[in-house]
Amino acid sequence: MKANYDFSKGKKNPYIKQLKKQVTINLSEEVLDYFKDLSEKTTIPYQTLINFYLLDCVKNKRTIESMWK
C-alpha cells in the first residue's frame, strides 16, 4: 500500500441521491401483516414493498382526505 493517495481527481458518488435514509416509523400491526404477507407471496422484503408503495404515492402525487377534519 502507498503511504499517501491522491484524491484530487476523484468524482462524487453519482448514486448519492438514490441512497436511503434510515428512519423509525410506527405502523399498525394490520399494515405490517399486510406487507409481510405480500412479501411472502412476492419474495420481496416487506420494508422494500412499503418503500415501493410510498414512492409510488410520491411519484403520482397522491393525497388523502384527513379523517379528523
Secondary structure, 3 states (H helix, E strand, C coil): CCCCCCCCCCCCCCCHHHCCCCCCCCCCHHHHHHHHHHHHHHCCCHHHHHHHHHHHHHHCCCCCCCCCC
